[in-house]
Amino acid sequence: MTSAATPPGLARFNALEEPAALAVLHETCASTAWARRLLAGRPYATADDLYAASDTAMGGLGAADLREAMAGHPPIGRPRPGDPASAREQSGMTAAPDRLKAEMLELNLAYQERFGHVFLVCATGRTGEQLRDALTERMGNTPERERETVRTELGRINRIRLARLVDED
């Protein structure tokens, strides 16, 4: 059910046919389980309802679902070509000096070797130095703690992306 207070982007999302809605959700998060849970909750009356459903779905993802979600994210400092969301979210690395970009490449590789997946962080609004510092700090996490940190970061990214969807005119 929608009302006059329902943001236009949310109303459009609620009205999408299932395959189109699933595609939109998959652009937000590569986890099929997450997308299906959000799809099952439609229609959303408010943006906060959608965000709460996203948080709940993220909390319920198993290890394989988290791996699937992470696979949709390129390494920090190397946004996926032709992906405006990736480039926008990682804009803090765009103006970073070459020395910092090279350092991030090395740190990303060390992180992937340690944890077996891409370093995932909500990069929106962070400078290259802040991203480097976050990566360096998280290298000391246990795999279990890092998995939960990744879950939290994915939730933040999903909320930002969902807000863009909701706010679209």
Secondary structure, DSSP 4 states (H G I P E B T S, - for coil): ---TTS-HHHHHHHHS-HHHHHHHHHHH---HHHHHHHHHTPSPSSHHHHHHHHHHHHHT--HHHHHHHHTTSPPTT-PPTT-HHHHHHTHHHHTS-HHHHHHHHHHHHHHHHHHSS------TT--HHHHHHHHHHHTTS-HHHHHHHHHHHHHHHHHHHHHHHHH--
